[in-house]
Amino acid sequence: MCYTFCVSNRELGCLSYNTVRQKERDGLMKTHIDANNSLKVEFEGDVHRNLSVARLVEKALERNEGVLTSNGAFRAVTGKFTGRSPKDKYLVKDSETRERIDWGDINRPMEPDTFDHLFRRVCDYLRKREVFIFDGFAGADSRYRLPIRVITEYAWHNLFARQLFVRPKKGELDQHESPFTVISAPGLKADPDRDGTRSETFIAVNLTQRVILIGGTEYAGEIKKSVFSVMNDWLPETGILPMHCSANMGPDGDTALFFGLSGTGKTTLSADPARSLIGDDEHGWSDSGIFNIEGGCYAKCIHLSREKEPQIWNAVRFGTVLENVALDDERRPDYHDNRLTENTRAAYPIEHISSAKIPGVGGHPQVILFLTADAFGVLPPIARLTPEQAMYHFLSGYTSKLAGTERGITKPQATFSACFGAPFLPRPAGAYAEMLGEKIARHKARVYLVNTGWSGGPYGEGERMKLGYTRSMVRAALDGTLEQAEFHPDPVFGIHVPDRCPDVPAEVLSPRDTWKDPAAYDRKARELAQRFRENFQRFSDVSERIKSAGPRLD
């Protein structure tokens, strides 16, 4: 069986004619020109295209890629890489991307020749292997979606893609033109000396040729996040703000956004039985409203319980992919076992959430919540932000990287991630912040900062904020109850803290009151304030009004 996919610049924009002809002469590809003058590339092994969930599970089990659990989910173990490898991600630097990309530690440049060399190696590696193909979309709103094609070495990676991206309806693949192609070959390890990479792992994104190459890692999250990076480059061209956030909708149609890095509570807090889930991680904000970029959820499931997170618990069933979740002798998931990683994950279609909004679109948000997991334990659990403070904290993106979300992270580490998603932003942060500020002002959205991190002391001394308290504060922010409280500015951070909230003890709202040693709190608060100041120095081009909205060191 042979599958042919187009790589011409005119259609897929994958490789130039001359480049592919050279690869053909090298014996690495078979090509031909069809009646439409489209250049084609052929794989020679068995190719399975757009298999059903059941067929993909069967193939994954047949190939010993994982096991079936007691609740029907498919469990896979990703080996030594159980999180993203941000230092091994590259963007191709060419004449089209040279000026618009924010090059640096996050967006590491790769020369076009190096990418072509890797492409040759990937195609040679996969040419006679069994491969799996998923054709779908990124973007639940049909007006703003990107066709994508995911070609994988593993059946379970294709199942992951099928559940995480937007699945086409009958007849929609007839318009599946110029897809952005992701090729995942985890069994192929790079040689840094020969291949121009930092390590054996590579995530190489070619925005011009519309191709992503992934190798040397079995962590499926690289597939999802690389496509999000592409959307973060593509959507602003059409006037749409891409956002690393979850979203839900109330019974009256009111929409809310939850910004935050992995582990801050986006998935947990947006999966509210009283509200419809639009999406749990990635969205676009157009002139018409918001829309989910994905068709599924990728939930952290360490310490998952039926009592605290019933919707996510019930979503883990047949068709769900569990990553690195420990199993007992009867193959029951043990969500409290972190022997493999803290970053255990469940990937499932959004339809597994009983209250999901299908399709994943909504109106303009009335409430926006910035979620931060403060490892210092000094930020209030909820505070209202002025428009200037909203811009300051969006650009700052303060939070903590939690254990397991990236390679080498074993305990919370305070960090600043611009726009609450710096690892996925190809363009300068200011471009996204400007778009958000304009939309907040136009639609008069209320903005709150919510600390889902530590209370009563820093990490190692205090305790993680109780989920029940956070849910109550979020609920009060969404329904307007919180606005009935009196607000006072925090003496250090200047953000406005309510004096009361239903179902939350008053002392919890004031972080200084939860510390045994108030003087120790003051020192730690000043330390974090200084970090804010130092981090914000890189945004020299913002207005003085935004700069002055930060913490006060005097």
N, C-alpha and C positions, 0 to 999 in steps of 0.2 A: 504494500500500500504506500502511496506517495502523496504527501501534502505539499501544495505549492502556495507560497505567499509572495506578494509583490514587494519589491524593494526599490522601485524606481523613485527618483526624486519627485516625479509628477504625481504619483499616487501615494506611496507610503513615505517618501522622502527618506528612505533608509540608507542607501549608499548610492554613490554616483555610478553611472554606466561603466566608466573606465575602471573604477575600483572593483566592481563585481566581475568584470571581464578578466581582471588580473587574478581574482580568486578562482575563477573557472579554469584559467590556465594552470594554476597551482594544484588543480584537482580537488579543491575543497568544496566546490559547489557545482551543481548542475543548473544551468540556466537556459531559458529560451525566450523568444520574443513572441507574444501572442498577436492576434489580429488588431488589437488596439495599441500596438507598439508599447506594451507594458512589459518590463523586464521581470522575470520570475526566478525564484530560487526554490530548489526542491530538496526536501529531506528524503532519505532513502529508507529509513526504518518505519516501523508501524506508527501511525499517527492517529490519535483519537481526538476528534473535534467535537466540542460542546456536548460531552457526555452528561447524562443525568446525574443527580446526586447519588442515587443507588449504584449506578454503574461505576462512578468514581470511587465510591467506598469499596466496592467489590475489587476493583483493580488495585487499590492501595493495599487491601488485605492480601490479595494474591501475590503482590510484590513484596510482602513483608515490610511495608513502610510504617506500620503501626498496628494497633489492636482496637477492637471494639470494646467499649466499656459497658458496665451494667445498665446505664441509662440510655444506651444506643449511640452515644457520641463516638467519634473516631479520635483516638489519642495517638499523637506522634511525639517523639522526643527529638530535639533539634541538635543534640550533641554539645560540643563545647561552646557554641554560640547560642545563647538563650536570650539575647537582646540585640538591638541595633548596633551596627559598627560605624558610627558617624565619621571616624577618621579614615575610613576606607571608601567613602562616597566621593565621587568626582562628577563635575560637569565639564563637558567639552567646551573649550575656549576657541571660538572661531570668529570669523568676521561678523557674524550676526549676533553673537552673544557677548563679544568682547566688552562692549560699553554698557549693556543693561544689567549684567549680573554683578552682585556684590561679592567680589572675589575675596577670599581670606580663609580662615581656619574652617569655616563651615562649608563654603562653596570652593572646594579645591579644584584648580584647573587641571584639565587633561588635554593634551594635544590631540588633534584629529587623527594623526598617524598612529598614536598609541591606541586610540579607540578602535581604529580599523584593524590593528593587529589583534586586539582582544576579540573583536567581532569574528575575525578569521578563526581564532582558537575555539571560540564558543560553537561556531557552525561546524567546525571539524569534529569537535567533541560530540555534538548531538546528531551529526549527519546520519549515522546508522543506528542510533538508539531509538527506543520507543519514547515518543513524546506526546504531550497532552496540550490541547489548545482550548482556550476559552475566549469567546468573542462577546463583548458587552460594552458597557458605557461607564464613564465617570460623570455623574450629574443626573439627579432625579428629574430635573426640569428639562424637558426635551428641547427647549429653546437654547439651552446653554450647556449641553453635554458634549463630552469628548469620546469618540469611539476608541476603544482600547482592545488590544489582542494580547493575551497572556499565553506564552509558550513555555511549558515547564517540563523538567526532567522527571519530577515526581507527580504521581497521581494526586497525592494529598495536597500538594501545593496548588494544583488546578482546582481542587475542591475548595480550598481556601479562597482563591480568587473568585470562584463562582458565587460563594456565599457573601463575600465582602463588597464586590462591585455591583453595579446595577445590571440585573439580568434582562436580556431583551425579551420583549413580548413577540407573539407570533407576527411574522412579517417585518419586524423592525430591522433584522439583519440585512434586508434588501437595501437598506440605506446605510449600511455599516461601511462607510467610505473613509479612506485615509486613516486607519486606526493607528494610534500610538502603540508600538509593540514592545512588550516586556518579555525578555528571554531569560529564564532562570535555569542555571546549570550548577546546582550546589556541589556536584561531584567534581567539578573542574576547579582546581586550585591554581592560583596564579603563582608565577615565579617572579619575585620583585626585580631581580637582576635582568631577566629577559623581557618581562611584560610592563615594566615601568610603574608598578604599583607599590604601595607601602608594605603590603603583606600578601598572604595567600587569598585574602578576601577582596572583592571589588564590587561596587555598585556604581556603574558608569552610566551617566545620563547624557544623551545626545539630543538636545532640544531642537537642533536644526534638522537632523536626520530622523527624528521622532522614534528613537530606539533607546531602550534601557537594557543594559547587560548586568546580570547578577551572578556571581560565582563565589565558591569557597565558603558559603554559609547556608545552613538549612533553615535559618530563622525566617519564617514566612512574612513577618512584619515588614521586611525590606521591600517586598512587592507592593504592599499597600502604601507605604510611606514614600516610595519613589514616585508613584503616580500622583500622590498629593503634592509633591514638589513640582511636578509638571503643571498641575492645575494652578499652583501658586504663581507660576510664570505666565500661564496662558490667560487666565481669567481677567487680570487687570487690563489686558489689551482691549477687552470688550466692556470695560467700565464696571466690572463685577469684583467685589471684595472677597477674596478667599479667606476663610477663617478656620483656625484650629479650635473648634468648639463643638459642643453638643447643643441640641435644640429640642424644645418641646412646645406643646400648645395646650392651653387651657380649654375648658368646655365652651367658653364664649369666643374662642378663636384668638385669644391673646397669646403672643409668641414670646419666648424667652430664650436667651443664649447663655451658655456656660463655657467660658474660656478657661483653659488651663492645660498644663503639661500632663503627661502620663502619670497616673497615680493621685491626682489632686481631687478626683471625684466626679469628673464630667459624666461618665457612663452611669455611675451609681445615682447621682442626684437627678439626672435627666430622666431616668427610668422610674417615673413616678406614676403609680396606678391611677391617680386622679387626673393625670394629664396625658395627652397623646405624644408619643415619642416621634420626633421628626428624624433625628439621627443622633449618633453618640460621639462623633469625633471631628468630622470635616464638613464644612458648609460654604456656600456662596451666598452673597447678599447683592441682589440685583435691584434695579429700579422697581421691580414687581414684588419683591420680598425676598425670603430666604429659601434655599433648597439644599437638600442633602447631596453631597458629592458621592456618597457611597450607597450601597444597597444592603449593608449589613452592619454588624457591631463586632468590635474587637475588644472584649471586656477583660480587664484584669480579674482573676478569680482567686487570688490568694485570700484565704479566710472567708471565702464565699459561704453564706449561710441562707437557708430558706427563710429564716425569720427576718434578717436585715435587708436582704435583696431578693425578694420572692420572684420578681419578674426575670431577673438574670438567671436565677436558679432554675426556673421552669423553662428557660430558653435553651438550656443545655440538654439536648436530646438528639435523636437521629438526624444527621445532617450537620451537626455542630462539629467543629474541629477543636479539640483540646490540645494545647501545646504545653508540654513539660509538666503536666499535672500528675502527681504520684497516684498510684492505684494500690488498693489492698489485694489480698489473695483472691478475692471474688471480683476483681476489676471494678470495684466501686471507687470513684474519685475521692481522694483525701485532699480537700482544698486547704487544709491547715499544714500540710507537709511541704516544706520548702527545700527538700533535699536536692532537688534539681535546680531550682531557682526561685527567687521571690516573684519573678516576672511570669507567673503562670497565666495562661490566656485561654479565652474561649472565643471562637469566631463562629458567628451564626447569622443567618439572614434576618433582617429586621422584622420579617413576618413572624418570627418566633416570639416577639414581644407582643403580648395580647392587645396592648393599647397603641400599637404603632400607627402612625399616620401614613397611609399609602394613597398616592405617591408622597414622597417626602418633601413636601413644599409647604410654606406658610407665609403669613403676612410679615410686615415689618415689625421687629421686636419692640415691645414696650419696656422690657426689663433686660438688662445685661449684667451678668455676674462674672467677675474675675476671680477665679479660684486659685488660691495659693496654699501650698503646704509649707508653712513657716517653721523651719527647723529651729529657729531661735526662740520660738514661743512667745513673741512679744507683740505681734500684730493682733488687733481685736478680731473676734470671730466673724463679725460683720460690721461694715461701715459704709456710709453713703459717700459718693465721690462727686465733686463738682465737675463740670466739663473739662476744666484744665487738669484736675487730678486724674480724671479718666484717661486723658492722653498721656500724662506722666506715667501712670502705672501700666498702661498698655505698652508703651515703649520700653519701660523697665522690665516687665514680665518676670517679676521676682517670684521664685518658688524654690523648691528643693527637688533635685533629682533623687528619685527613690530607688531603693535597691532593686537591681536586676533589669531596669529599663534600658540601660546601656552596658556594654561590656566594661567590667572593672568597677561598677558601682555596687558596693556592698552595704552601705548605710547612707542615710539622707545627707545630701551635700547641697548647701545653699548655692543658688545660681541665679543669674539673670538671663532670661531667654526672651528677646524682643518679640513683642506681639504674641507672647505665650506660645511660640512655635518657631523660634529661630532656626532649629535644625532643618526646617523644611522651606525656608524662604530664599528663593534665588535672588530676589531683588532687594534693594536697600529697605530697611525697616520703615524708614520715614514715608515711603510710598504707600505702604499699607496703613500706617497710622493716619496719614492725611485722609485717606478714603474713609476710615472708620469715623474720624472726628466729624467729617462732613455729614455722614449718614446719621450719627447720633444727634447732631444739631437739627437736621431736617425733620427727623421723626420723633424728636423729643423723648428719647429713651432714658429711663432712670438707670444709673449705673452703681453697682455695689461691689466692694471688695470683700470676699469671703475667705477666711482662713480655716482651711480644713486640716491644718498641721497640728502643732503642739500647744498645749495649755498648761499653766502651772510650772513652767520651766522649759528649758531647751530639750532637744532630743537627748535621751539618756537620763534625764531627770524628770521632765514633765510627762504628760500622757497625751496621746492623740485625741483630738477633739471628738467627743461622742457624736456618732452619726445621727442619733435622734435629735440632738440639739441643732446640728447643722440643718437637718431637714426642716425643723420648725422655723429656723431663721429664714431659710430659702422660701418656705411657704408664705411667711409673713411679708417678704419682699415682693413676691409675685402677686399676692392678692391685695396689696396696698395697706395691710394692717400695720406694717412696720412704720409707715409714714405718720401714724397717730402718736408715736413716741416723740420725746424730746431728744434732740441730737446735740452733742457737744463735741468740739474739736479735740482730737487726741493731742496732748501737749508736745509730743515728739513728731508724729507723722502727719498731723494736721487733718486727717480724714475724720469724718463726722460719725460718732459712735452713738447708737440709740441707748436710752436709759432703761428700756424694757422691751421685751419680746415675749409673746405667748409661749408658754411651756419651756422657757429657758430661764434658769436662775439669774438674777440680776448681776451677781458677782462674776459670772462667766463672761458677761459682755465686756467687762473691764479687765483686760489681761493682767494688769499690775496687781489687782486684788487676788488673783489666783496664785501668785508666787509667795512662797514662805518668806523670802527675803526681798522686800521692795527695792532696796539699794542694788541688789544683784540684777533685778529687772531693769533698773535705770541704766546700769552699765551696758547690759546686753542690748537694750533699745538704742542707745547712742551708737553702739558698734554697728548695728544693722543700718541705722540712719547714715552713718559714714559710708557704708558700702553702697547705699543708694546713690549718694552724692558722687562717689568715685565712678560708678558705672555710668551715670548719666552724662558725664563729661564727654562721652563719645557722640552725643547728640547736640553738637554745637550749633547746628543750623535751626533749632526750634526756637519759638518765641520765648521772650522772658517770662510771659505769663505762665507758660507750661513749665519752664525751669523752676520758677518760684513755687510751684504746686507740690514740690517734694518735701521731704522731712526737714525739720528745723533742728539744727545742731546747737543753737544758742538757748 
